[in-house]
Amino acid sequence: MPITGGPTRPNGDSAGGRAGASLLFPGPVPEQPGTLDGEWLVDLRLDQLISQVTGGRESYQLAQPFRIRLRTPEEVRYRQEVCRDLELPAVADAWRNFSQQLAETRACLGRADRMRHKWERSLWHLDAVVEYVRAVEELVAALEVAGFSSAALAAARDYLRGYQASSEFSDLAREGREVRGELGALRYSVKVTGNRVAVGRFLGEADLGEEVTDAFRRFQQIAVAGREFDVSRPEFLDPVELRILDRVARLFPEPFSRLERFCLRAPQFRDAVVMELDREAQFYLSYLDFLAPVRGAGLSVCYPEVVEVGEPVGADSTYELVLARKLVALGQGVVVNDFRLTGAERILVVSGPNQGGKTTFAITVGQVFHLGALGLPVAGSQARISVCDAVLTHFGRTEDLGERQGRLEADLAALAKILSGATDRSVVILNETFGSASLQDARSLGRRVLERLVAIGVRGVYVTFIDELASMGPAMVSMVSMVDPEDPAERTFRVERRPPDGLAYALAIARKYRLTHDQLRERLGR
């Protein structure tokens, strides 16, 4: 069941309390559009981020909610409160334990589905029911004492309380335990004579296992530290064990008959809302797990303040999350940057030397807005965002000779689509869009695109090699990727708010390699 779908109760009725029990939405679960795919996911490295976040949790179907942004500040704050609560150890442990138990429930049901033997299938189904009941009961008990403040978790706790008290759940729990208890109390004997196995009622015969243990106990000279061994039941019984199980069922027909009736009455025993709450909790927990390495390396993570469209936005000490995780894993440092748009400012125009961090900076800005609009923590010591309706991107790529369109024509077509779909709530990230055009064409086209973006009212980033575009007016903010003042060929990957000075970079590099006009004249002896 998709995490954004409208879940139903096992009887087919709509889950009446669903809206108040959702960890993702403060009201009725909205009808969502299809999964939002597109180049923007790749451009902002969100495809890699989603893959890393959801890896190992594929059964939860978490990819879709990471693609769909919320619509209002209230929805964002609702999720932020849940995520903050799930950072509390007692709350996180309660939900993680719950998820592990439900995973075991699913595993037992999967084994039951694979079984051909009637009683083997029924016993695995019974194990699934007992594990599910224990999961719900332990979660309710844990939430009663865990300190949390979000309305979503309080509603989830109340729903689980009511569900636990319902006759549906109470009957399931009681009968499941009774059947398990009756089967667990059965005593029988197995006698092996050559290749013959006889199964009979236990009549007080001596336990040979205990006799062997007693016989060898006298040889124990020192105390041996206790060890834990995996003595869990194997998934499949061998043919001899299955024959023994059949004989036991014949010896004790009533408990096994009750097991059969129980499994027939409870084929689909899991409550849809309970299972959906598990999925929704995993949405937050998986992302918090993803953030753990960068936090452990001392990098800041924050919950952005959500403001109305047109108010100042920005972030301090922010960084690109996918790259940061990679650098942290390699034991390398991560460069952080700031950005801010206030008043009439709309577009961050980023210039500077190649390989200086301009693209990574543009990606970072897009990630802050997208992840912030999911109600999740973002990279940075503090941040302010408005809820965007879309993050639209176009990143310049090398020309494919197999394509019928030239690169410039493809750029113009992509930009026309962006400009026709953008609103004053959109964030637009454009990276080296006109790299294939002549300088004059790139300057003219870039100016027209920026003028149109400002007229629409979007916020965004424009990475360019044309410095003068940063001076078009008060809507433009010049950001420059920096180099080491002592060695202009050495990039610092810092992107700072300052007037463009690309010519100064070029002159410094020329001077370093003795290629200035005067140096060349001196070297040529003129």
C-alpha positions, -999 to +999 in steps of 0.1 A: +000+000+000+016+034-010+024+056+020+003+084+006-027+063-003-060+062+016-057+031+038-087+009+046-096-012+075-096-050+071-134-051+067-130-028+037-145+003+053-125+035+052-104+041+083-125+067+099-098+079+123-071+078+097-067+116+093-060+121+130-036+092+132-013+101+103+023+110+111+026+128+077-005+149+073-024+171+099-057+166+080-073+141+057-046+123+036-046+143+004-050+129-031-014+131-044-003+133-079+018+105-093+054+101-083+073+133-093+102+120-114+123+142-136+158+156-143+155+177-111+160+146-090+193+138-108+204+174-110+200+179-072+215+144-065+182+136-048+180+103-066+213+093-048+200+107-015+167+088-018+185+056-027+208+059+003+180+068+027+157+040+016+183+013+011+174-018+030+139-005+036+124-012+001+094-030+015+082+003+031+078+021-003+095+052+010+107+067-023+075+084-032+070+106-002+106+118-006+096+132-040+064+150-030+066+184-013+040+197+011+018+226+003+015+248+034+037+260+063+013+242+087+019+209+071+057+214+072+056+223+109+034+193+116+061+170+103+089+189+119+073+183+153+071+146+146+107+144+135+119+163+166+100+138+188+115+108+169+150+122+178+142+115+215+158+082+224+127+068+242+104+076+214+127+064+187+134+032+205+097+025+209+090+029+171+122+011+161+113-019+183+078-018+168+091-018+133+114-048+140+085-067+155+063-060+125+092-070+102+092-104+120+055-106+116+059-101+078+087-127+078+065-152+096+037-146+071+062-149+042+073-183+055+037-194+059+030-185+023+059-207+012+048-237+032+030-266+015+025-286+046-008-277+063+003-276+100+037-260+092+019-232+074-006-228+103+021-226+129+040-199+111+007-180+107+001-183+145+036-170+152+029-140+130-003-132+149+014-135+183+043-113+172+019-087+158-001-086+190+031-082+211+043-054+188+011-033+192+009-039+230+046-030+236+043+002+214+012+014+233+030+007+266+061+025+255+042+056+242+023+059+275+056+067+293+077+083+265+078+121+266+067+137+233+048+168+223+037+165+187+000+163+179+006+136+154+022+111+179-005+119+204-031+111+178-013+079+169-011+068+205-048+075+210-057+055+179-035+026+191-051+027+225-085+024+210-075-003+186-059-023+215-091-020+235-113-030+206-130-064+206-114-071+172-079-069+187-087-083+221-102-114+206-073-118+183-048-115+212-066-137+236-073-165+212-038-164+197-022-167+231-046-195+241-039-215+210-002-209+214-004-220+250-023-252+243+002-262+217+031-253+239+017-275+267+016-306+246+040-334+257+048-364+235+076-389+231+097-398+201+113-432+200+139-440+173+147-477+167+169-482+137+151-465+108+118-466+126+104-435+144+074-439+168+054-410+182+033-414+213+018-396+242+043-388+269+038-412+298+065-400+322+094-417+305+128-406+315+143-377+295+175-390+281+187-356+274+186-347+311+203-380+319+232-373+295+236-338+310+237-352+345+262-379+335+287-354+321+281-327+348+306-344+371+334-337+346+329-300+347+359-285+366+354-247+361+325-224+356+319-216+320+307-182+310+272-183+295+269-182+257+240-174+235+232-197+207+206-193+179+181-221+186+153-205+165+131-228+146+144-236+111+122-222+083+115-257+067+111-289+086+127-320+070+105-349+059+110-368+091+100-338+112+069-333+091+059-369+096+064-364+134+042-332+133+014-351+115+015-378+142+014-352+170-016-336+153-034-370+153-025-376+190-040-342+200-067-334+175-085-307+195-056-282+199-047-286+162-083-282+152-085-250+171-053-238+154-069-245+120-101-226+129-081-197+143-061-193+111-092-195+090-109-168+110-079-144+110-063-146+075-058-108+073-054-098+109-032-067+105-049-033+109-042-011+078-038+020+099-013+003+123+007-008+093+006+026+077+018+042+109+048+019+108+056+030+072+052+067+081+075+064+111+101+048+089+100+079+066+115+099+095+137+072+110+154+063+077+162+100+071+175+105+106+197+074+101+210+090+069+219+122+087+237+104+116+272+102+100+274+139+091+261+149+125+287+126+141+314+145+121+303+177+137+283+192+108+252+211+117+216+200+109+186+222+116+149+225+112+143+254+089+120+282+100+091+283+075+081+317+063+056+331+038+064+337+002+084+369-003+100+369+032+138+366+036+151+331+030+185+315+034+208+292+053+240+293+073+268+268+073+250+246+047+265+219+025+255+193+000+244+161+019+254+134-006+289+147-011+292+154+027+284+118+036+310+106+010+337+130+024+329+121+060+333+084+051+367+091+036+377+111+067+379+144+047+366+178+057+334+194+044+333+231+032+302+249+044+286+280+028+259+306+035+233+321+012+205+347+018+178+365-003+161+395+013+139+423+002+139+426-036+166+399-041+155+369-061+184+352-079+218+342-066+241+347-096+272+324-091+304+330-110+341+322-105+367+298-117+358+263-130+359+234-105+354+259-077+323+245-061+296+265-081+276+235-091+277+219-056+266+252-042+236+253-066+227+218-057+229+226-020+204+254-023+180+232-042+183+204-015+176+229+013+143+240-003+132+205-013+140+187+019+128+216+040+094+214+021+092+178+032+092+188+069+127+173+074+159+187+089+183+203+064+220+209+063+230+240+081+232+257+115+200+277+107+177+281+077+146+300+066+126+287+037+092+294+021+072+264+009+079+260-028+055+244-052+083+231-074+121+230-076+128+234-113+163+227-127+183+228-158+220+218-157+242+222-188+254+189-202+278+178-229+263+176-264+252+142-275+261+137-312+233+112-315+207+137-306+188+154-334+187+187-314+218+207-308+227+215-272+216+252-275+183+242-290+178+217-262+186+243-236+161+268-250+134+241-251+140+232-215+140+268-204+108+275-222+092+247-203+106+260-169+095+295-176+060+285-185+055+263-154+072+285-128+053+306-102+063+331-075+064+300-052+089+281-073+126+277-069+146+276-101+182+263-103+200+269-136+236+257-140+258+267-170+227+268-192+243+284-222+277+269-221+276+260-258+266+294-270+289+322-280+298+348-254+275+374-270+246+349-273+250+336-238+250+371-224+219+381-243+200+349-236+210+349-200+198+384-195+164+377-210+160+345-189+169+363-157+145+392-165+117+367-170+125+349-138+125+381-118+091+391-135+076+358-124+090+363-088+108+330-084+138+325-060+167+306-074+203+302-085+219+310-118+255+296-123+273+314-152+307+323-166+293+358-175+302+380-145+282+410-157+248+392-153+253+396-115+250+434-119+217+435-137+198+450-108+187+447-071+171+413-078+205+398-085+229+387-057+265+381-068+281+350-053+317+341-062+335+308-058+368+316-041+404+306-046+434+307-022+448+343-023+483+329-021+477+304-049+449+313-073+450+278-089+439+264-055+402+263-051+387+268-016+352+257-026+339+286-005+312+306-023+309+341-009+286+371-014+308+397-033+311+414-066+324+392-094+361+395-102+368+368-128+394+390-145+414+392-113+415+354-111+426+352-147+454+378-141+465+360-109+468+327-127+486+342-157+510+359-133+516+325-115+526+309-147+545+339-160+521+345-188+512+382-183+520+406-212+551+420-194+563+385-184+560+372-219+578+402-233+606+396-208+608+359-216+609+366-253+636+392-248+616+421-262 
